[in-house]
Amino acid sequence: MGKAKPLQIGSRSFPSRKSAEEYTRTIRDRYRDGERITGDDDLFLRDLINLHSDKGEKIDIGITHFTVGKDRRWGTTRCFYLVRRDGSDTDFSFDNCINGKNPKQDILDAFRHAVADQIISFKAKAFSLEKLLVCPLDGISLTRETCDVDHVPP
């Protein structure tokens, strides 16, 4: 295993990518959903987004500010959103900014995206039955937030 390489994001230096990820998570966790990110945190995110592999597409016509919120497809993961000058917004992966593009993860995300509507529909139906749902693997009670739905290989 190699020695951790330092990382520079704007004016901020990190001893490793992991420490940059941890710092970025602390920013995310410091704000409530929908709250505008301000001050040094905003400046850091402006530097961070410039490292994203699709920064041109993400930034588009320019950024007014950043917020935090749940991802819109699944509603389970908190992420950063950048708000553009025209009022539109988009989420972005700080992992992509810090570690670069991950082709394997991109493929897995594409597969998951392809069946997302089926998964969301299945969960909605399962939790509308007004009965207690229990994990078949460990017997723990499930909620929409704690359950995972996956396809079984044919």
C-alpha positions as CSV (number, residue, x, y, z in Angstrom):
1,M,0.0,0.0,0.0
2,G,1.4,3.4,-1.0
3,K,1.9,6.5,1.0
4,A,-1.0,8.9,1.0
5,K,-0.6,11.8,-1.4
6,P,-1.3,15.3,-0.3
7,L,-4.2,17.1,-2.1
8,Q,-4.7,20.8,-2.7
9,I,-8.2,22.2,-3.1
10,G,-8.1,25.9,-3.6
11,S,-6.1,27.3,-0.7
12,R,-6.7,24.3,1.5
13,S,-4.2,21.5,1.8
14,F,-5.0,18.0,2.9
15,P,-2.6,15.2,3.8
16,S,-4.7,12.7,1.9
17,R,-7.8,12.2,-0.2
18,K,-9.5,10.6,2.7
19,S,-8.9,13.7,4.9
20,A,-10.4,15.8,2.1
21,E,-13.4,13.6,2.0
22,E,-13.9,13.8,5.7
23,Y,-13.6,17.6,5.7
24,T,-16.2,17.8,2.9
25,R,-18.6,15.5,4.8
26,T,-18.3,17.8,7.9
27,I,-19.4,20.7,5.7
28,R,-22.3,18.7,4.4
29,D,-23.3,17.6,7.9
30,R,-23.1,21.1,9.3
31,Y,-26.1,22.3,7.3
32,R,-29.8,21.5,7.3
33,D,-31.5,20.4,4.1
34,G,-32.2,23.4,1.9
35,E,-30.0,25.7,4.0
36,R,-27.7,28.0,2.0
37,I,-24.0,27.2,2.5
38,T,-22.0,30.4,3.4
39,G,-18.6,31.8,4.2
40,D,-15.5,29.7,3.9
41,D,-17.6,26.6,3.3
42,D,-19.1,28.2,0.1
43,L,-15.6,29.2,-1.0
44,F,-14.3,25.7,-0.5
45,L,-17.2,24.2,-2.5
46,R,-16.5,26.6,-5.4
47,D,-12.9,25.4,-5.5
48,L,-14.0,21.8,-5.1
49,I,-16.6,21.8,-8.0
50,N,-13.8,23.0,-10.3
51,L,-12.2,19.5,-9.9
52,H,-15.4,17.7,-11.0
53,S,-14.9,15.7,-14.3
54,D,-18.1,17.3,-15.7
55,K,-17.6,20.8,-14.2
56,G,-18.7,22.6,-17.4
57,E,-22.0,20.7,-17.4
58,K,-22.5,21.1,-13.7
59,I,-21.6,24.8,-13.5
60,D,-23.2,25.8,-16.8
61,I,-24.1,29.5,-16.6
62,G,-22.6,30.0,-13.2
63,I,-23.2,29.3,-9.5
64,T,-25.1,31.6,-7.1
65,H,-24.8,29.3,-4.1
66,F,-24.7,25.8,-2.7
67,T,-27.2,23.9,-0.5
68,V,-27.5,20.4,0.9
69,G,-30.4,18.1,0.4
70,K,-31.5,14.5,0.0
71,D,-30.9,13.0,-3.4
72,R,-34.1,13.4,-5.5
73,R,-34.3,9.9,-6.9
74,W,-33.9,7.8,-3.8
75,G,-34.4,10.4,-1.0
76,T,-32.0,8.6,1.3
77,T,-28.5,10.1,0.7
78,R,-27.7,13.7,1.6
79,C,-25.6,15.5,-1.1
80,F,-24.6,18.9,-2.2
81,Y,-26.6,20.9,-4.7
82,L,-25.3,23.9,-6.7
83,V,-27.8,26.5,-7.6
84,R,-27.1,28.2,-10.9
85,R,-27.8,31.9,-11.9
86,D,-31.0,30.9,-13.8
87,G,-32.4,29.2,-10.6
88,S,-31.8,25.7,-11.8
89,D,-29.9,23.3,-9.6
90,T,-28.0,20.0,-9.8
91,D,-26.4,17.7,-7.3
92,F,-22.8,16.8,-7.6
93,S,-20.5,14.1,-6.3
94,F,-17.7,15.4,-4.1
95,D,-16.2,11.9,-4.5
96,N,-15.8,12.7,-8.2
97,C,-14.2,16.0,-7.4
98,I,-11.7,14.5,-5.0
99,N,-11.0,11.1,-6.6
100,G,-11.9,11.7,-10.2
101,K,-14.2,9.7,-12.5
102,N,-14.7,6.0,-11.6
103,P,-15.8,4.1,-14.7
104,K,-16.8,1.0,-12.7
105,Q,-19.0,3.0,-10.4
106,D,-20.5,4.9,-13.4
107,I,-21.6,1.5,-14.9
108,L,-23.1,0.4,-11.6
109,D,-24.9,3.7,-11.3
110,A,-26.3,3.3,-14.8
111,F,-27.6,-0.2,-14.1
112,R,-29.2,1.1,-10.8
113,H,-30.7,4.1,-12.7
114,A,-32.2,1.7,-15.3
115,V,-34.2,-0.1,-12.7
116,A,-34.9,2.9,-10.4
117,D,-38.6,3.2,-11.3
118,Q,-39.2,-0.5,-10.6
119,I,-37.4,-0.2,-7.2
120,I,-39.3,2.9,-6.2
121,S,-42.6,1.4,-7.3
122,F,-41.9,-1.9,-5.4
123,K,-41.0,0.0,-2.2
124,A,-44.1,2.2,-2.5
125,K,-46.4,-0.8,-2.9
126,A,-44.7,-2.7,0.0
127,F,-45.0,0.1,2.5
128,S,-48.6,1.0,1.5
129,L,-49.8,-2.4,2.8
130,E,-49.8,-1.2,6.5
131,K,-48.1,-4.2,7.8
132,L,-44.8,-4.6,9.5
133,L,-42.0,-5.4,7.1
134,V,-39.1,-7.5,8.4
135,C,-35.8,-8.2,6.7
136,P,-35.6,-11.8,5.6
137,L,-31.9,-11.9,6.4
138,D,-31.6,-10.5,9.9
139,G,-35.2,-10.1,11.2
140,I,-35.0,-6.4,11.8
141,S,-38.0,-4.2,11.2
142,L,-37.8,-2.2,7.9
143,T,-38.7,1.4,7.0
144,R,-38.5,3.1,3.6
145,E,-35.2,4.6,4.7
146,T,-33.6,1.4,6.1
147,C,-34.6,-1.1,3.4
148,D,-32.7,-2.0,0.3
149,V,-34.4,-3.5,-2.8
150,D,-32.4,-5.4,-5.3
151,H,-33.1,-7.7,-8.3
152,V,-32.5,-11.3,-7.8
153,P,-30.3,-12.8,-10.6
154,P,-32.4,-15.0,-13.0
